[in-house]
Amino acid sequence: MPPRVETPSPQAAGVRRFGPAQRWVHRMTAALMGGCVVTASFLHVPLLAELVGRRNLVVRVHEWAGLVLPVPVLVGLFSRHFRADLGHLNRFGAHDRVWPRAALRRDKRDSSRPAAKFNAGQEVYAAWIAGASLVMLGTGLIMWFTRLTPIRWRTSATFVHDWLALSIGIVLAGHIGMAMGDPEARAGLRTGTVDPGWAKSKHPLWRSGAGPRR
């Protein structure tokens, strides 16, 4: 009689957190945003600018990466799971008012930071980066098509674009730093599943049925 092979239960194998659509949108958006940040660094930081011989090529890559940046999100809207996640990112519940207070007090206990599928910090970050990206796109277009707008508009757009780019770089560095400190969260975006214990401790309201399981 052949030996019995035990199949791990779904609970033991992990909890599904993200489907293919969410992971694809995140990866493509991260790649395009990274392209914008890197090319902007080579255009504006003198030490890095000296390393670039074909400045016009860097400018074109920067422009097109910024222009295409909204495309992954627009494509992701065809997925109902991605739309569901957008709905949860855009919904600030009563428990989300507790999370920022605990973060400001530097209280790292999971019990003091209740969260559904996304915590309050992730929801605020998503809203801010989405708005900032739209402003960057608008000001970038004004700077790109110079003959369509008066010089006063282009001067103002350049000022907003440059300073907002700096703030985006700082916020992105914080976002990456937080991700580096949470390997399980990174695993969720890489494989789509997370450890049940992590889900229960970090996102108890999601695991208890207050949020979607996908």
N, C-alpha and C positions, 0 to 999 in steps of 0.2 A: 504494500500500500504506500503510495507516494506521500511524502511529508506534507503536512498541511501548511499552507502559506497564509499568514495572517495579513489582511489588508488593513492599513491604518485607516482609522475613522477620519472624517472631515475635520473634526475638532482637533485630532492629533496632528493632522497634516498642516493645519493653519486655517486662518479665517480669511476669506476673500475680502479684500478691501478695494481694489481697483481692477477694472476690466481693461481690455486692450485699448479701447478708445481713450480712456483717461490717461493711460501710461504714454500713448503715442503723442497726445496733445502736449503733455508735460515735457517730453523729450524734445519735440520739435520746437516748442516755445523756448525752452532752455537753450537750445543750440542757436536759434536766431538771436535771442537776447544776448547770449555770450558773444556772438559775432559782432553785435552792435557795440558792446562794451569794449571788446578787444580793439576793434578798429578805431573807436573813439579815443582810446588810450594812445594809439600810435599817431593819431592826428593832433592831439592836444598836449601830450606830455613831451616836453623837449627832449629828454633823454631817450625816449622811445622813438620819437620822430626822426632822430638822426640815424636810426637803424633801417628806415624804410627808404628804398630808392624810387619806387613807383607810387608816389603819393596819390596820383589820380586813380589808380586801381583801388587803393585802400578807400578812397572817397566813394567810389562806385559800389564797392562791397558794403560799406556802411549804409549807403542810401537804400540799396535794394533789400538788405537784411531788415532795415526798419520798415520798409514798405510792405514786406511779406509777413512781418511779425504777427498781424491779426489773423492770418490765414488758418493756422492750425486750430484756433478756437472756433472759427467759423465752420470749418470742416467737422469739428467735434460736435457741433450742434445737431448733426444728423443722428447722433447716438443718444438714446433716451437715458442711458446711465450717466453720460456726461452732463446732460441737461439736469438730471436729478442732483448731481454733485454741485452744479452751479446754484441750484435752488437752495441747497443747504449752506453753501458759502455766503449766500445773500440773505440768510435768515439769522438774525441776532436774537437769541432767546434769553429768558430770565437768567439761566445758568451762566450765560456768557458775560454777564455783568460781574460775576464773582471772579472769573479767571484773571482779568487784568489787575484787580486789587491784590490777588495772591502773587501775581508776577511782580508787581511793584514792591511788595513786601519781601520779595525773594524767597517766598515760601514754596519749596520744591515738593512738598507732599502732594501725592496724587489726589488725595481726598479733598484738598483745598482748591483744586483746579478741575472742576467738573467740565466735561466736554462731550459733545455728541460725535459725529463722524469727524468734524473739524473743531479745533478749539478756537477761542476768541482771537488769539494772536494770528492764526492762519487765516481767519475770515477778514480781519482788518488788513493783513498783508495783501490778500488777493484783491480786495477792493481798491487799495491804494495803488498797487502796481498796474491794475487794469486802467484806472484813471490816468496815471502818470504816462502809461504807454500811449494812450489816445492823445494826450497833450503833446508828447514827443512827436507823434506822427503828424499832427496838425502843424506844429511849428517847423518840423523838418520839411514839409511840403512847401511852406511859405519860403523857406530858405533855398529850396531846390529850384522852384519856378520863380526866379527873381523878376521876370518881366511882367508878372501878373499882379503884383502887389506893390504899393508905394514903399519907399525906403524906410519910412517910419515903422511900418509893419515888420519889415525884415529885421530892423535893428532890435525891436522889442522881441521878436521871435527868437533871434539869436541869443539874447540875454536869458530868456526863459529856458530855451533848449539847453544851454550850457550849464546853468545852475541846477536845473532839474536832473540833468544827466549825472551830475556829481552826487546828488541825493539818492538817485537810483543805484549808483555804484555802492554807496554806503549801505543802503538797505539790502541790496543783494548780498553783500558780504556778510551781513548779519543773518540773512536767510540761509546761506550756505553754511555758516558757522553752526547754526542751530541744527541743520540737517546732519552735519558731521558728528554732532554729539548724540544722535539718535539713530544707531544702525538699523533698528527694526523699522523705523519710518522709511528709511532709504530702501530697505528690502521690500516694503510694500509697493513702492513705485517701480522697483526693478522687476519683481516677480508677480505682483498683484496680490500676494497673501502676506499675512502677518501672524505672529505668535498669538494664540488665544489669551495668554496671560498679559501680554503687552496691551492688547485691545481692551481687556477688562480693566486694567489699571489706568491707562492713559485716556481712553474714550469710553468710560462706563455707560454713558447714556446711549451711545450708539449700540453697544453690545446688549443693552437691556431692552432694545426695541424702540428707542426714541429716534433712531436714525436708520437710513437704509443700510442693508448688509452688503451692498456692492461697492 
